Amino acid sequence: MVLCSNDDGSSRSNINTAIPARKSIDDPLHILQHNPALPFPESSIKHDTYNGITLDVTKVPQLSSGSSGFEQMLTTALNIWSHEGRRGIWIRIPTTHAYLIEPAIKLGFDFQHAEPGTCVLTKWLPTDTESRLPNGPSHQVGVGVLVLHPLTGKMLAVQERTGPAAARKLWKMPTGLTDPGEDIAAAAVRELKEETGLDVEFDKIICFRQAHGGLFNKSDMFFVCLCKLAPKYETLVKQGGEIELLPQEEEILCADWIDLEDYAVQGVWSQSPLYKEMNKAMINAARKGISYSSSGDGDEAHGFVSKVLPVGFRPGNNAIYVSSKL
């Protein structure tokens, strides 16, 4: 319950008054009426909670075959939106409508981000404040996978065919980038399978590194994940069998089990304070034998475990990574 003051100083209850029902928390608080003076159909316009507008050009029939008239239509719309006090304007332009980019740029729009099949242009309308619109995607997310042999405790390492590690003939843990919409835990399991053919279960994040100035001057988040071999492999080795490694032919030259200490003293790693710290965290995760979060044994099980939980106020689930000791 929220108590609001009346003009005479008394209080009144304000339970859910003037709060219309919304399909999503991302929808505007108040339902906005479409301005009939706009040259774009109502179905092509979406309002956001920041008093902004997103224009879907694929829902404007006049623009399906060319850019004729778009500059004038957009000029009219910008004047109306400015008068209404709108702030950020977003236009998503698919490859099929690439001819609309030039007229939008002429009217002050700029690229926010691009991906295969589409680009997004933005324009900040208020003239008395700097743009509050977010920059485009600024990070890539990578994973490295630490897998330990169930009997020897050695780590699984690979040598790549190409790339910086290949040039130095380094042994490295299997690594890769997350796919769009992919959780870190799922990426670790997938990358390990692709590079070595092994089935694993995600256990926890041991540590992560943040770097800047990478590809296209973007930042990089790299998560070192401890994964546990599927139970079938432990059964296999206890019966005297060998775990078959199947290096990915296009990317991986070879794969093998090596001592963590031998891995950590490779020239490049041992000369880097950053990687010495990362390798120390990996060794600590495996010291006194193999310890996973499920075992609950002392400090060795410390890390960030994954929990996939419903968002609640909108459809879908998110992954949250929390300390295994909390």
N, C-alpha and C positions, 0 to 999 in steps of 0.2 A: 504494500500500500504506500502511495506517495501522498503526503499532505501538502496542499498548496494554500497560500494565504489569500483571503478575500480582501477587498478594498477596505473593509472595516476592521481588519486585523484578526478576524476569526479564521478558523481553518476549515478546509473542505477536503473530502477524499477525491483523489484523481486516479481511480483504478481503470486503466486501459481506455480512458476517454480520449477521443481524437487520435487514436492509433489504429488505422485501418489494417485489415488483415493483409499479410504479404505472403506470396508463395515462397520467398527466400529472403534471408537476412540481407542479401545483396541488392534486393529491389529497393527503390526509393520508399521512404517512410510514408509519403503522401502520394496518392494516385494522381498523376498529372494528366491533364486533358491535352489532347493533341491540338496544336494550333493549325486551323484550316488554311492559314495563309502560307504555310510551308509548302514548298514545291515537291517535297518528298512524301510518299505515302506513309501512313502511320505504322504500317508493318515493317518499314525499313529503319525505324528510329527506336532506339532503346535508351531509356534514362537510367543513370546510375545514382548511387547514394552520395556522390560527391558533386552533385548538380552538373554533371557532365552528360554528353550525348555520344552515342555510338551509331554511326550510319552504316547500314548494310547495303552496299550498292547493288548487290545481286537481286535485291527486292524492289529495284526501281526499273520498271519495264522499259522506260525510254532510253536507258543506258546499256541495254543488252547488245546493241549492235554498233555502238560508237560513242564518242565523247561529245557529240554535238549537243549544245545546250547545257552541258554539265557545269561549266564555269559560271554561267549566269544563275543557274539553279542554286549552286553552292554559295554564291555571293548573296543571294536573297536570304538563304537559310542562315548564314553567318550574321547578317544584319538583325534578323529576328532573334536569334539566340543571344546575341550581345545585348539587345534591348531587354530580353527576359532575364538577364543576369547569369546565363550559363557560363561554365568555366572551361573545362577541357573538352575538346571535340576530337573524336576518334573516327577514323575511316579505315575499314579493313578492305583491302583491294586484292582479289584473287588474280592469278596470272591471266585468266580469261578476260579481265577488265583492266589490264595494265595500261591501256590508253587513257585511263582517268588519272594517272599519276601526275602527268605534266600540268594539267589545269589546276589540280589541287596544290601543287608546289607553287604555282604562280600566285595563289591566294594565301601563301604564308604557311602552309603545312610542311612538315618535315618528317623524315623517317623515324619511327620509334623502334621497330624491329622488323625483320624479315625472316621467313623460313620457307622451305620448299612449298610452292603453291600459293603463297600469299605474302603480302606485306601490310604493315600497319602504319598509317600516317596520323600525326596529331597536330593540334593547334590550340594554344592557350589564349582564350579570349580576353580576360581582364587586362586592362592596360596600366592599372595602378599597382600591380603586384607581379613579382617574378613567377614564372611557371612553377606549379606544384605537381606537374605530371611526372610520373616515375620514368627513370631511364629504362631502356630496353634491357633484356636479359643480360646480366653481368657476370654470371658464373657458369662454369661447367662442373659437373659432379662426377668424380671418379672413385673407383673402389680397387683396393688391393686385397687379396685373399690369402690368409694364413691358414694352411691345412697341415696338420701334424699326423705322422704315421702312428697308427694305434699301438704298435709295439715298440718301435725304436725312438719315437718322439722327434724324428727328423722332420724338417719342413719340406713341403713340396715347392720346388723352384723350377723356373723355365728360362730358356735362352731364346730370345726373339730373333727372327730372320732379318728384320729391318728396324730402324729407329735408333735413338741415342744409346739405349742399353746394348743393342746389337753391335754398334760401332766399338763399344768398350768391352765386348764379350762378357757382359755381366750376367750373373744369375740374379733373377728377380722373382718376386712372388707374382702369380697371375694377376693381371690388372686389366681395367677397361673402364669405359664411360657408361653411365646410366642412360637408358633409353628414355624418351619423353614419357612421362606418366609412370615411370618405374621406381619402386622403392629401393633404397640402398640394399636392404637385405635380399630382395629378389635379384638385384643386379649382381651381387656377389655370387649367388648360387648359379646364375646363368653364365657368367663369365668363366667360372671355374669349369663348368660343364663344356663350354665351347672350346676352351684352350687345352683341356686335358682329358675330357671324356668322363670325368668322375662325378658321381652324385654326392652332394653334401647337404647338410642342414646349417642354416645360419645360426650362429650362437650369440655373438655380441660384437660391438665395435670396440676395438682396443684403444685406438687413438685416431685423431684426424689432423690434417695439415691444411692450412689456408695459404695460397700463393697468389701473387698478382703479376700482371704484365705478361700473360701467356698468349695463346693463339688469339689473334685479332685484339690484343691488349685486354683480354678478359681475365677474370680471376678464376681460381680453381680451388675446389674443395675436394680433398682426397681422404677417403675413409679406409682405414685398415681394419678388416673384418676377420674375426676368427670363425672358421666354419668347421663343422665336425663331419667326418666321413660317414656315409650311410652305414647302418649296422651290418649290412652284408659283407663289407670289406673286413671288419674286425673278425667276423666268423671265418672268412676266407683265410686270413693270415694265421689265425689260431689253429687252423687245420693244415698249416704248412704251405698254403698257396701264396702267390705273389699278386700284388695289386697291379693290374695292367694299366699303363698310362698311354693315352692316345693323343699325342700332340696334334693340335690343329695345323694341318699341312700348310695352309697359306701364311700363317703368322708365326708359328712356333717351330724353332729348329729342333729343340730337344727338351725333355722334362725329366726330372730325377728328384730323389729324396736326398737332402743334404743337411749337415749339422747347422743349427742356427748360428753358432759361433763362427763357423767357416763363412757363412753367408754375410755376417755382420762385418768381417774384417776385409772384405773385398776393397780394393784401393779407393774407389770413388766414395763408397759408403763410409769408410773409416776416416776419411779426410773431411767429412761434412758434419759439423756439430748438429745440424738439423736431422740428418739421417742416422747419426749415432743415437740421438734421442728416440727416434722412431724405432730403430732396431732394438734398443734397450727395452722399450715397451713391449715389443713382440716377444723378446726372450723372457721377460718377467711374466707374460701371460702363459708361458709354457714351462716355467721353472718348477722344480719338484715333481716332474712328471707332467702329464696332461691333465688340465683342469678346465672344465666347462662350467658355465653358469648353472646348469642343472645339478651339478654336484654340490654346490654350496660350500666348498672347502676353502676357508680362509681368504686371504687377499688375492689368491691366484684367479678367483672367479670374478674379480672386479672388471667392470666394463659397462657398456651401454647395450641393453637388450631391447629388442623390438617388440612393440605392442601395437597391433592394428585394431583401432577402435572406431565406433561410429562417431561422426561429427555431432550429431544430435539435432542442431538447429537447421540443418539442411541435409539432403540425401548424401550418402556415401561414407566411406571410411578414410581415415588418415593413419599413417604410421607415426608413432612417437617413440623416441629412443630415450630410455631412462636408465639411471645407474642400477646395476644389478644388485647393489648393496642397500638400496632404499626400499 
